[in-house]
Amino acid sequence: MKIEVYTDGFCDPNPGRGGWGWFCPTFKTENCGGERESTNNRMEIEAIRQALMAFDLNAELIIYSDSEYAIRAASGKTKKLKANIELVLDTMRIAARRNVKFVWVRGHTGIEGNEKADSLAKRGSNG
């Protein structure tokens, strides 16, 4: 069974108070959180990291994100790490131990799962 998970990060102002969120339509589960001082890119990666950790190691995951940066970082396809190095390396380590496929989706185009993850990230930034 493939488990679909939509992730998103939010920060306003950027840098500033940030939030991350993920939504799994497969199981109708979700989670969100935030940091007082962050950046949008950091929250995008944190959303993926949190989603990866939420599911069993044997789960077959499809993680959707509207952040090309976060997908490249999580999948180890980024050329040079200039920021968020520890977070990216941890996310890559977690992803490497799982059966995961990363898929980019265009943000704010009415994709239900992406819109829900966006809403959760904004909620997480308020916490």
C-alpha positions in Angstrom: 0.0 0.0 0.0 1.4 3.4 -1.0 0.9 6.1 1.6 0.5 9.6 0.2 1.7 12.5 2.4 1.5 16.2 1.5 4.0 18.5 3.3 4.4 22.3 3.5 6.4 24.9 5.3 5.5 28.6 6.1 7.3 31.6 7.4 6.0 35.2 7.6 8.1 37.3 7.7 10.9 35.3 6.3 13.0 34.9 8.4 10.7 34.9 11.4 8.1 32.7 13.1 7.8 29.5 11.0 5.5 26.5 10.8 5.5 23.1 9.2 2.6 20.7 8.5 1.9 17.4 6.8 -1.3 15.7 5.8 -1.9 12.1 4.9 -5.1 11.6 3.0 -4.5 7.8 3.0 -5.2 7.6 6.8 -6.7 11.1 7.3 -3.9 12.0 9.7 -2.1 15.2 10.1 0.5 17.1 12.2 2.0 20.5 12.5 4.4 22.5 14.6 6.7 25.5 14.4 9.7 27.5 15.5 9.9 31.0 16.8 12.9 31.9 14.6 13.1 30.1 11.3 13.0 30.4 7.5 10.6 29.2 4.9 13.2 26.7 3.5 13.9 25.3 6.9 10.2 24.7 7.6 9.7 23.0 4.2 12.5 20.6 5.1 11.2 20.1 8.6 7.8 19.2 7.3 9.3 16.4 5.2 11.4 15.2 8.1 8.4 15.1 10.4 6.4 13.2 7.8 9.1 10.7 7.3 9.4 10.0 11.0 5.6 9.6 11.5 5.4 6.4 9.5 6.7 2.9 9.9 10.1 2.1 8.4 8.5 -0.4 6.1 5.9 1.9 4.7 6.0 2.9 1.1 5.7 6.6 1.1 5.0 9.2 -1.6 5.8 12.6 -0.2 4.5 15.6 -2.1 5.9 19.1 -1.6 5.7 22.4 -3.4 9.3 23.1 -2.5 11.8 22.0 -5.1 14.6 23.0 -2.7 13.2 20.7 0.1 12.8 17.8 -2.3 16.3 18.1 -3.6 17.6 18.4 0.0 15.7 15.5 1.4 16.6 13.2 -1.6 20.3 14.2 -1.4 20.2 15.8 -4.8 21.3 19.2 -3.7 24.8 20.3 -5.0 26.1 22.4 -2.2 24.6 22.9 1.2 24.8 26.5 2.4 22.1 26.6 5.0 20.2 24.2 7.2 23.0 21.7 6.9 22.3 19.6 10.1 18.6 19.5 9.3 19.2 18.5 5.7 21.7 15.8 6.6 19.3 14.4 9.3 16.4 14.4 6.8 18.6 12.7 4.2 19.6 10.0 6.7 16.0 9.4 7.7 14.9 9.2 4.0 17.7 6.8 3.1 16.3 4.2 5.5 12.8 4.4 4.0 11.0 3.4 0.8 10.1 7.0 -0.3 9.4 8.8 -3.5 9.4 12.6 -3.6 7.1 14.4 -5.9 7.0 18.1 -6.6 3.5 19.8 -6.9 2.8 23.4 -7.9 1.7 25.2 -4.8 -1.6 27.1 -4.4 -3.3 25.5 -7.4 -6.2 23.8 -5.6 -4.6 20.5 -4.9 -6.5 19.4 -1.8 -3.7 17.7 0.1 -1.3 20.6 -0.6 -3.8 23.2 0.5 -4.4 21.2 3.7 -0.6 21.0 4.4 -0.3 24.7 3.7 -3.1 25.4 6.3 -1.4 23.2 8.8 1.9 24.9 8.3 0.3 28.3 9.0 -1.4 26.9 12.1 2.0 25.5 13.3 3.6 29.0 12.9 1.0 30.3 15.4 1.9 27.8 18.1 
